[in-house]
Amino acid sequence: MYVAVKGGEQAILNTHKMISEARRGDPAIAELTLTQISEQLRLAVDRVMAEGSVYDRELAALALKQAQGDAMEAIFLLRAYRTTLPRIAMSEPVDTSRMTIRRRISATFKDVPGGQVLGPTYDYTHRLLDFELAAEGLERVRATSAAEPLEENVPRVVDLLHHEGVLQEDNDDGNDEVFDLTRQPMSFPAGRDQRLQSLARADEGFLLGLAYSTTRGYGFNHPFVGELRLGEVTVEIVPEELGFPIAIADVTVTECQMINSFQGTAEQPPQFTRGYGLTFGHNEGKAMSMSLVDRSLRARELGEDVRHPAQNEEFVLSHADNVEGNGLITHYKLPHYVDFQAELQLVRQLRAEYEAARAVQTKEAAE
Amino acid sequence: MMNSRTEVHAKPAAIAQRSDWLGVLSRSVPGELKALAADLVSDVAFERLRAPSVGLVMVRGRAGGTGNVFNLGEMTVTRASVQLTDGTVGHGYVQGRDKQQAELTAIVDALLQQPKRHDEIKSKIIEPLRQNAEARRIENSRKAASTKVDFFTMVRGENVA
C-alpha cells in the first residue's frame, strides 16, 4: 500500500498545478482582486465569515478566490487559518439595541417605534434576470438619501413587549462560564450558549431545511418574525494591560427575534416564547433559520415532547457543521484499498459458503 | 501587564477620555489614520514593547439580545504596544490585520497621554477621524432612512375621489 501512496506524489503535484490553472480560467480575462470579491460578492463573503466563524472580509474574499467560489471549501480554509492565530481576548457581549440600523423590519407590529426600514433587500425584487448587469461600464443606480438619518438607538421590538408579560424574557442568569466550541468538545445535554454558538456557525442549508421542517409538522411552531435587523454593532474588549473597556471594531451582524406561541404548563402561564438568531454579516435566511431551530431546540427546557429531528439537539448539533460533515463525507474518496480488500474477501467467502449451502439444499430437495 | 499600576489608578475621567480616543483610533479607516498621522508621528522616537501581531477576539452576544452570553464567532485583531523615550506607553488595537495601523494607533495613544502634545494630536487626528466616522454613519443612516416605510401615505383605492 505504501508503494501506491509514493507513486501518487507526482500526480498530486500536478493536480495542484491543474487546479491553479482552472482557478485562473482564461488568462485573457482580467484576474479577480480581493477587493472586487469583498465589494461585489458581499453576501458570499458574509456567508464565509459567518460559517468560517472569523470576521475578516479580506480573508473571506481570499478564501473564496482560492476555492473558486465554493463556499464550503472557503469556510474550511478560514477555519484552518484561525487555528494559526492566538486568542487575544473575549469581547463584551455586543449590544444589538444600539446597532446602527441599515435594515429593520417587524412582521408583528406595523407601527413599530423606529419604523419599518426595508434597507438593502431582495424581498421586493421580481427575481427576473437583469440583463443590464451583463453590460459592463454602465453607471449603476445609487441609493437615495433621506433628509434626516434614522434615530440613533432604535429599540428592539421584543423589548417593547416585556412589560406586558406576554413574551418570555431572556434574562442573564449571571453565569460567566460561557461554553466555547473552539476549546471544548460538543457535549450533551447542551446549554443554550453551546447551541447558539453551534448554530451561528452551522451550515445555512442544513438549518434552512430543519427550520422548514418545524413549520411543516415536524415540531409544530407558528413563528412570527418579531424583528429582523441588519447593521453594525460595536465590539468592545477590556485589554488586560489597560483594565478598562475600549471599542475595537464595528462589525456587521444580522439579528432575528422569532416569536412563537406556547400553550403554557401547570407552572407557567401561556405566553409567547422566543428563538434567537445572530450571525456575522448580512445573512438573513441564516439568522431566521437559526432562530427557528434555536426555538425548536428549547423543547426540553419548555417541557415539550421531543419527537422531531429539529427538536433533537444531539441530532441537530452533531450534524450542523459543514466542515465536519464535509470532512467525513469527502474522506470516503481517499484510498480504502486495504479495508475494501478485507471486505471483498469476506463477501467472496460468504458467497462461496452460500453457494455450497444452496447446493446441499437443492440436492436434499431432489432426493 | 505593562504600566498597569499607573493605569489602574488613573482617574475615571482620564480613563473615559483614553477609552474614547482609543475607540476612535481602533475603528478608523486605515488609510485615513495614516494620512492624518504620518507627518505628526514621523519624528517620534519609540521602542517596541510588543511588536504588532495578529490574533483573534471572540465576539460575544446575548441570547435574545438580553439573556445569557454566548460566543458568536471570532474576528481578527492586530495589537501593538510602544514606549516613547520619556517612558509613556501606548497601546493599539485595530480590527483586521493591518500591523502598521496598530502600531500607529499605539504611538498616537502614547502621544495623547503627553500633556504637551495632547491638544494638537487630538485636534489634528482624533477629531477629524471622529467627524469622518460620524459623517459616514449619518450618510449610511440617511440611505437606510430613505427605505423607511411611510404607511400614512398609502391611499386605499375606494377612498380615492
Contacts between the chains, C-beta under 8 A, distances in Angstrom:
chain1	res1	chain2	res2	distance
A	49	B	73	7.8
A	50	B	73	7.1
A	53	B	73	4.0
A	53	B	74	6.1
A	54	B	56	7.2
A	54	B	73	6.7
A	54	B	74	5.3
A	54	B	75	6.8
A	54	B	76	6.6
A	55	B	59	6.8
A	55	B	73	6.5
A	55	B	74	7.0
A	55	B	75	3.7
A	55	B	76	7.2
A	56	B	75	6.6
A	56	B	76	4.3
A	56	B	96	6.3
A	56	B	97	7.1
A	58	B	96	7.0
A	58	B	97	7.4
A	59	B	76	6.9
A	59	B	97	7.8
A	82	B	56	6.3
A	82	B	74	6.2
A	85	B	54	6.1
A	85	B	55	5.4
A	85	B	56	4.9
A	85	B	76	7.1
A	86	B	53	7.8
A	86	B	55	4.6
A	86	B	56	7.1
A	87	B	55	6.5
A	87	B	56	5.3
A	87	B	57	7.7
A	87	B	58	6.7
A	87	B	74	7.7
A	88	B	55	3.8
A	88	B	56	6.3
A	88	B	57	5.5
A	88	B	77	5.6
A	88	B	79	6.3
A	89	B	57	5.0
A	89	B	58	7.6
A	89	B	77	7.8
A	90	B	57	7.2
A	90	B	58	4.8
A	90	B	60	6.3
A	90	B	71	7.8
A	91	B	57	5.5
A	91	B	58	6.5
A	91	B	59	4.9
A	91	B	60	5.2
A	92	B	60	7.0
A	93	B	60	4.6
A	93	B	61	5.8
A	93	B	62	4.7
A	93	B	69	5.1
A	94	B	59	6.5
A	94	B	60	6.9
A	94	B	61	5.5
A	94	B	62	8.0
A	94	B	72	7.5
A	95	B	65	8.0
A	96	B	61	7.4
A	96	B	65	4.9
A	97	B	65	6.5
A	100	B	137	6.0
A	100	B	140	7.1
A	100	B	141	6.8
A	101	B	141	7.3
A	101	B	144	6.0
A	102	B	140	6.7
A	102	B	143	8.0
A	102	B	144	4.9
A	103	B	144	6.9
A	103	B	147	7.6
A	110	B	151	6.3
A	111	B	151	7.0
A	115	B	148	4.7
A	115	B	149	6.7
A	116	B	148	6.8
A	116	B	149	4.3
A	117	B	144	5.4
A	117	B	145	7.2
A	117	B	147	5.8
A	117	B	148	4.9
A	117	B	149	7.7
A	118	B	147	4.1
A	118	B	148	7.5
A	118	B	149	6.6
A	119	B	144	5.6
A	119	B	147	5.5
A	143	B	143	4.3
A	143	B	146	6.7
A	144	B	143	7.1
A	144	B	146	4.2
A	145	B	139	6.8
A	145	B	142	4.0
A	145	B	143	5.4
A	145	B	145	7.8
A	145	B	146	5.9
A	146	B	142	5.0
A	146	B	143	7.7
A	146	B	145	3.7
A	146	B	146	4.3
A	146	B	148	7.2
A	147	B	142	7.4
A	148	B	142	7.0
A	148	B	145	6.3
A	149	B	137	7.7
A	149	B	138	4.9
A	149	B	141	3.4
A	149	B	142	5.0
A	149	B	144	7.9
A	149	B	145	5.8
A	150	B	141	4.9
A	150	B	144	5.8
A	150	B	145	5.0
A	150	B	148	7.2
A	156	B	65	5.7
A	158	B	64	6.8
A	158	B	65	7.1
A	159	B	65	7.6
A	159	B	66	7.2
A	169	B	64	7.8
A	169	B	66	7.2
A	169	B	67	7.9
A	170	B	62	7.3
A	170	B	63	5.1
A	170	B	64	2.9
A	170	B	65	7.1
A	170	B	66	5.1
A	170	B	67	3.0
A	170	B	68	7.6
A	171	B	66	6.7
A	171	B	67	5.8
A	172	B	62	6.8
A	172	B	66	7.1
A	172	B	67	5.9
A	172	B	68	5.7
A	172	B	69	7.1
A	173	B	68	6.0
A	175	B	68	6.5
A	176	B	69	7.4
A	178	B	60	7.0
A	178	B	68	7.9
A	178	B	69	5.1
A	178	B	70	6.4
A	178	B	71	6.0
A	179	B	70	7.5
A	179	B	71	7.2
A	180	B	58	7.0
A	180	B	71	5.3
A	181	B	71	7.2
A	182	B	58	7.6
A	182	B	71	7.6
A	182	B	74	7.4
A	191	B	68	8.0
A	192	B	63	5.5
A	192	B	67	7.7
A	192	B	68	6.3
A	192	B	70	7.1
A	193	B	63	7.5
A	193	B	68	5.9
A	193	B	69	6.8
A	193	B	70	4.0
A	193	B	71	7.2
A	194	B	70	7.8
A	196	B	61	7.5
A	196	B	63	6.0
A	196	B	70	4.1
A	196	B	72	7.9
A	197	B	70	5.3
A	197	B	71	4.6
A	197	B	72	7.1
A	197	B	73	7.9
A	200	B	70	7.9
A	200	B	72	5.4
A	200	B	73	6.0
A	201	B	73	6.2
A	234	B	23	7.9
A	234	B	27	7.8
A	235	B	57	6.9
A	235	B	59	5.6
A	235	B	75	6.8
A	235	B	95	7.8
A	237	B	57	5.8
A	237	B	93	7.1
A	239	B	79	7.6
A	239	B	91	6.5
A	239	B	93	6.5
A	240	B	1	6.7
A	240	B	4	8.0
A	241	B	1	6.0
A	241	B	2	5.2
A	241	B	3	7.0
A	241	B	4	6.1
A	241	B	7	7.5
A	241	B	81	7.2
A	241	B	91	6.2
A	242	B	7	6.0
A	242	B	18	7.9
A	242	B	22	8.0
A	242	B	91	6.4
A	243	B	4	6.7
A	243	B	7	5.9
A	243	B	8	5.3
A	244	B	7	7.9
A	244	B	15	4.9
A	244	B	18	7.7
A	244	B	19	5.6
A	245	B	19	6.4
A	246	B	19	5.2
A	246	B	22	4.4
A	246	B	23	5.6
A	246	B	26	6.6
A	246	B	93	6.6
A	247	B	19	7.9
A	247	B	22	7.7
A	247	B	23	3.6
A	247	B	26	6.2
A	247	B	27	6.2
A	248	B	23	7.8
A	248	B	26	4.5
A	248	B	27	7.3
A	248	B	57	6.9
A	248	B	77	6.1
A	248	B	93	4.7
A	248	B	94	7.0
A	248	B	95	6.1
A	249	B	26	6.7
A	249	B	27	6.2
A	249	B	75	6.4
A	249	B	77	7.3
A	249	B	94	7.9
A	249	B	95	3.6
A	250	B	27	5.7
A	250	B	95	7.9
A	251	B	59	6.8
A	251	B	75	6.4
A	251	B	95	7.7
A	253	B	61	8.0
A	253	B	72	7.8
A	255	B	65	7.0
A	257	B	64	6.8
A	257	B	65	7.1
A	274	B	64	5.5
A	276	B	63	5.3
A	276	B	64	4.9
A	276	B	65	7.4
A	276	B	67	7.9
A	278	B	61	4.9
A	278	B	72	6.0
A	279	B	72	7.9
A	280	B	59	7.9
A	280	B	72	7.0
A	280	B	73	5.6
